[in-house]
């Protein structure tokens, strides 16, 4: 599986689904999709965490918008040009061409920075901005069946969250992203008042997603104030660093534990979810701790005794995870089985690297053909109900 330029595809003779890709937003991207009464309140792109060259990269991208010759030149830099300068970073026709060259059969598409343009305590702005973003993502993906728009909804109250999910599905989104942080509205996403949200996704056969960034800062700031110089590989100083990596799983682990232990997966056996770009090395120990909960707490928490299966069985039935490139996929499959893990490229973010397939393959030497097929193809197809 290699790409050397020209018309050769990166992936050949294999079906590969990509569980993580992104739009690199331009400054005016979601504005045109916003309702008139909210349009002037959406903030400019916040690029403070995107690296020191981000503003210049956006300006260059806007200058090359619609330049077909520039797009053709980027075909030879398919996995080396990153961010806003990548082929298909912000143009849907280019993204289709990028998929032709990558050889991926399907690709989940998340936003990158747009949610920061309306984040905060202003619920009217949050609702209006979320609607605009979901329309923009659906429009980006609408002309290519391989592109799956991942709309978003926040935990802003059961009625408003349900409204956002319903509208995103009507726009054509094929998955819904939720924050792993339950927010400040006082109840868990597993509360009975949120049950209509899970019921709707189950009825429509649409998976939910958790993604890096959905829990805020994973490490408290004083741990980074250690008297030593620190930056990240994007040059911004505030993206994922070593200590952040060690804590990325903590909020999604809490969220998914609540979904299992509070019986949401039992009540909605057709509900499915993906935990994306938050690593997977934590999953084996988490599964064992989930099962130990029944032995330890069922006497004092009678609802746990009402679970009809082992907690880990709900995970195997209804959840999937994307390891980071470089994590030991062979070990993960050996520990957990071949039904939980997904390939992802993070295209066009630099974190995905220049050869994501090769980086995963380095750790999969003893993995059999069936397990490989599940990693690259079957698990994704089950999650998306393809």
C-alpha positions in Angstrom: 0.0 0.0 0.0 2.0 3.0 -1.2 1.4 6.2 -3.0 4.1 7.6 -5.3 2.3 10.3 -7.2 0.5 10.4 -10.5 -2.6 8.3 -10.7 -1.5 5.5 -8.4 -3.7 5.2 -5.3 -2.4 5.0 -1.8 -4.5 2.0 -1.0 -4.7 -0.7 -3.6 -6.5 -4.1 -3.7 -8.0 -3.6 -0.3 -11.2 -2.0 1.1 -10.2 0.6 3.6 -12.7 2.9 5.5 -11.3 5.9 7.2 -12.9 6.7 10.6 -11.4 10.1 11.1 -10.9 13.1 8.7 -11.5 16.8 8.9 -12.5 19.9 7.1 -10.0 22.8 7.5 -12.4 25.7 7.8 -11.9 29.0 6.0 -12.8 32.2 7.8 -16.3 32.6 6.1 -17.2 28.9 6.0 -20.1 28.5 8.4 -21.2 32.1 8.2 -23.1 31.6 4.9 -25.0 28.6 6.5 -26.2 30.5 9.5 -29.7 31.9 10.0 -29.8 35.7 9.4 -30.6 36.5 13.0 -27.5 34.7 14.2 -25.0 35.4 11.4 -23.4 38.5 12.8 -22.9 37.0 16.2 -20.7 34.1 15.1 -17.1 34.9 16.0 -14.1 34.8 13.7 -12.0 31.6 13.5 -9.9 31.2 16.7 -6.6 29.9 15.5 -4.6 30.5 18.7 -4.1 26.8 19.2 -3.5 25.9 15.6 0.2 26.7 15.4 2.1 29.9 14.7 1.6 29.7 11.0 -2.1 29.1 11.0 -3.3 32.6 10.1 -0.9 32.7 7.1 -2.0 29.2 6.1 -5.7 30.2 6.0 -4.8 33.3 4.0 -2.9 31.2 1.5 -5.7 28.7 1.3 -8.3 31.4 0.6 -6.1 32.8 -2.1 -5.9 29.4 -3.9 -9.6 28.7 -3.6 -10.9 27.6 -7.0 -7.4 27.4 -8.5 -7.5 24.1 -10.4 -3.8 24.1 -11.3 -2.8 24.5 -7.7 -5.1 21.6 -6.8 -3.4 19.4 -9.5 0.0 20.2 -8.0 -1.2 19.1 -4.6 -2.0 15.6 -6.0 1.7 14.9 -5.9 1.7 15.9 -2.2 -1.2 13.8 -1.2 0.1 12.7 2.2 2.8 15.4 2.7 0.8 18.6 2.3 -1.1 19.0 5.6 -3.7 21.3 7.1 -5.2 24.0 4.9 -2.7 23.3 2.1 -3.8 19.7 1.6 -5.8 18.6 -1.3 -9.5 18.7 -0.3 -8.8 20.5 2.9 -11.7 22.9 2.4 -13.1 22.2 -1.1 -15.5 19.2 -1.5 -14.7 18.6 -5.1 -11.0 18.4 -4.2 -11.8 16.1 -1.3 -13.5 13.7 -3.7 -10.3 13.7 -5.8 -8.3 13.1 -2.7 -10.4 10.1 -1.9 -9.9 8.8 -5.4 -6.1 9.0 -4.8 -6.2 7.7 -1.3 -8.3 4.8 -2.3 -10.5 4.9 0.8 -14.0 3.6 0.3 -15.6 5.8 2.9 -14.5 8.6 5.3 -16.1 10.2 8.3 -15.7 14.0 8.1 -15.5 16.1 11.3 -14.9 19.9 11.6 -11.7 21.3 13.1 -12.1 24.7 14.6 -15.6 25.9 13.7 -17.2 25.0 17.0 -15.0 27.6 18.7 -16.8 30.3 16.8 -20.0 29.9 18.9 -18.9 28.0 22.1 -19.9 29.5 25.4 -22.9 30.1 27.6 -25.1 31.9 25.1 -27.6 29.2 24.3 -29.1 31.0 21.4 -25.7 31.4 19.7 -24.8 27.8 20.5 -28.0 26.5 18.9 -27.6 28.8 15.8 -23.9 28.1 15.4 -24.4 24.3 15.7 -27.2 24.4 13.0 -24.9 26.4 10.7 -22.0 24.0 11.2 -24.2 20.9 10.6 -25.6 22.4 7.4 -22.0 23.2 6.3 -20.7 19.7 7.0 -23.7 18.1 5.3 -23.2 20.3 2.2 -19.5 19.5 2.1 -20.4 15.8 1.9 -23.6 15.8 -0.1 -22.2 15.2 -3.6 -20.0 12.1 -2.7 -21.6 9.1 -1.0 -18.2 8.1 0.3 -18.1 11.2 2.6 -20.1 10.9 5.9 -20.8 14.2 7.6 -20.5 14.1 11.4 -22.9 16.7 12.7 -22.7 17.8 16.3 -25.0 18.4 19.2 -24.2 19.7 22.7 -25.6 18.7 26.1 -27.6 21.9 26.5 -30.9 20.4 27.8 -32.9 17.5 26.5 -35.3 19.4 24.3 -32.6 21.5 22.6 -30.2 18.6 22.2 -32.9 16.5 20.6 -33.8 19.4 18.3 -30.2 19.7 17.1 -29.9 16.0 16.5 -33.2 15.9 14.6 -32.2 18.8 12.4 -28.7 17.4 11.7 -30.2 14.1 10.5 -32.7 16.0 8.3 -29.8 17.9 6.8 -28.1 14.6 5.9 -25.5 14.0 8.6 -24.6 10.4 8.9 -23.2 10.5 12.5 -23.6 12.8 15.5 -20.8 14.0 17.6 -21.4 14.7 21.3 -19.0 16.1 23.8 -17.7 13.7 26.4 -18.1 16.5 28.9 -21.8 16.5 30.1 -21.7 20.2 30.5 -23.2 22.4 33.2 -26.9 21.7 32.8 -27.1 19.4 35.8 -28.0 15.9 34.5 -26.1 13.1 32.8 -26.5 12.3 29.1 -27.7 8.9 30.5 -30.6 10.6 32.4 -34.1 9.4 31.3 -34.8 12.9 30.0 -32.2 12.4 27.3 -33.6 9.0 26.4 -35.4 10.4 23.3 -32.0 11.4 21.8 -30.7 7.8 22.1 -34.0 6.4 20.9 -33.9 8.6 17.8 -30.4 7.6 16.9 -31.3 3.9 17.4 -34.4 4.3 15.3 -32.6 6.1 12.4 -29.6 3.6 12.6 -27.2 6.5 13.1 -24.1 6.2 15.3 -22.9 8.7 17.8 -19.3 9.8 18.1 -16.9 11.1 20.7 -13.8 12.9 19.5 -10.7 14.5 20.9 -11.4 18.0 22.2 -14.9 17.1 23.4 -13.9 17.1 27.0 -11.9 20.4 27.1 -8.4 20.5 28.5 -7.5 17.0 29.8 -4.6 18.1 32.0 -4.9 21.0 34.5 -2.7 24.0 33.4 -0.4 24.0 36.5 1.0 20.6 35.4 2.3 22.4 32.2 3.7 25.3 34.3 6.8 23.3 35.2 9.6 25.8 34.5 10.6 24.0 31.3 10.2 25.2 27.7 7.4 23.3 26.0 5.7 23.4 22.6 3.9 21.0 20.4 4.7 19.6 16.9 2.4 22.3 15.3 4.3 25.1 16.9 1.3 26.4 18.9 2.3 25.2 22.3 -1.2 24.2 23.3 -2.1 21.2 21.2 -1.5 17.7 22.4 1.7 17.2 24.3 3.0 14.2 26.3 1.0 14.8 29.5 -2.1 15.5 27.5 -1.8 12.2 25.7 -1.7 10.4 29.0 -5.1 11.9 30.0 -7.0 12.0 26.7 -9.0 8.9 27.6 -10.3 10.0 31.0 -13.5 11.9 30.0 -14.6 9.6 27.2 -13.9 6.6 29.5 -16.2 8.2 32.1 -18.9 9.0 29.4 -18.9 5.4 28.0 -18.8 3.8 31.4 -21.9 5.8 32.3 -23.6 4.6 29.1 -22.9 1.0 29.9 -23.5 1.0 33.7 -26.7 3.2 33.5 -28.2 0.8 31.1 -28.4 3.0 28.0 -26.9 0.3 25.8 -29.1 -2.3 27.3 -32.3 -0.2 26.7 -31.1 0.6 23.2 -29.4 -2.5 21.8 -29.3 -1.0 18.3 -27.5 2.2 19.4 -23.8 2.3 18.2 -20.9 4.6 18.9 -17.4 5.4 18.0 -14.6 6.8 20.2 -12.4 8.7 17.7 -8.9 10.1 18.0 -8.6 9.4 21.7 -6.3 6.4 21.5 -7.1 2.8 22.4 -4.3 1.6 24.7 -6.6 2.2 27.7 -9.4 0.0 26.4 -8.1 -3.4 27.7 -7.8 -2.3 31.3 -11.1 -0.4 31.0 -13.0 -3.5 29.9 -11.6 -5.5 32.9 -12.5 -2.7 35.3 -16.0 -2.5 33.9 -16.7 -6.1 34.6 -15.2 -5.8 38.1 -17.7 -3.1 38.9 -20.5 -5.7 39.1 -18.8 -7.7 41.7 -17.8 -4.7 43.7 -20.9 -2.4 43.6 -24.0 -4.4 42.7 -25.1 -4.8 46.4 -25.1 -1.1 47.0 -26.2 -0.1 43.5 -29.1 -2.5 42.7 -29.5 -1.2 39.1 -26.2 -2.8 38.2 -27.7 -6.2 39.0 -30.3 -5.5 36.4 -27.8 -5.6 33.6 -28.5 -8.6 31.5 -24.9 -9.0 30.2 -21.4 -8.4 31.4 -20.6 -4.7 31.0 -17.8 -5.5 28.5 -20.3 -7.4 26.3 -22.2 -4.2 25.7 -18.9 -2.6 24.6 -18.2 -5.4 22.2 -21.7 -5.2 20.8 -22.1 -1.4 20.4 -18.8 0.5 20.5 -15.6 1.0 18.4 -12.3 2.8 18.9 -9.5 4.3 16.8 -6.0 3.6 18.0 -3.4 6.3 17.3 -1.0 5.5 14.5 1.9 4.0 16.4 -0.1 2.3 19.1 0.3 -1.5 19.2 -2.8 -2.7 17.3 -1.6 -6.3 17.3 -1.4 -6.2 21.2 -4.9 -4.5 21.4 -6.4 -7.2 19.2 -4.7 -9.9 21.2 -6.1 -8.5 24.5 -9.6 -7.5 23.3 -10.4 -9.4 20.2 -10.7 -8.1 16.6 -14.1 -6.5 16.8 -13.4 -3.1 18.5 -10.7 -1.2 16.5 -10.8 1.0 13.4 -8.4 2.4 11.0 -8.2 6.2 10.8 -6.0 8.7 8.9 -6.9 12.0 10.5 -6.6 13.5 7.0 -5.5 16.2 6.5 -4.3 16.9 10.0 -0.6 16.3 10.5 -1.2 13.9 13.4 -2.1 11.2 10.9 1.4 11.2 9.5 2.7 10.6 6.0 1.9 6.9 5.8 -0.8 6.0 8.3 -1.3 2.4 6.9 2.4 1.6 7.3 2.5 2.9 10.8 -0.4 0.6 11.8 1.1 -2.3 9.9 4.3 -2.0 11.9 2.4 -3.2 14.9 0.3 -5.9 13.1 2.9 -8.4 12.0 1.1 -11.4 13.6 -2.4 -10.3 12.9 -4.4 -12.7 10.7 -6.2 -11.8 7.5 -9.7 -11.8 9.2 -8.6 -9.5 11.9 -6.9 -7.2 9.4 -10.1 -7.0 7.4 -12.1 -6.1 10.5 -9.6 -3.3 11.3 -9.7 -1.7 7.9 -13.2 -2.6 6.7 -15.7 -4.7 8.6 -15.8 -2.9 12.0 -16.4 0.5 10.3 -19.1 -1.0 8.2 -20.8 -2.4 11.3 -20.5 0.9 13.1 -22.0 2.8 10.2 -24.5 0.1 9.3 -23.3 0.1 5.7 
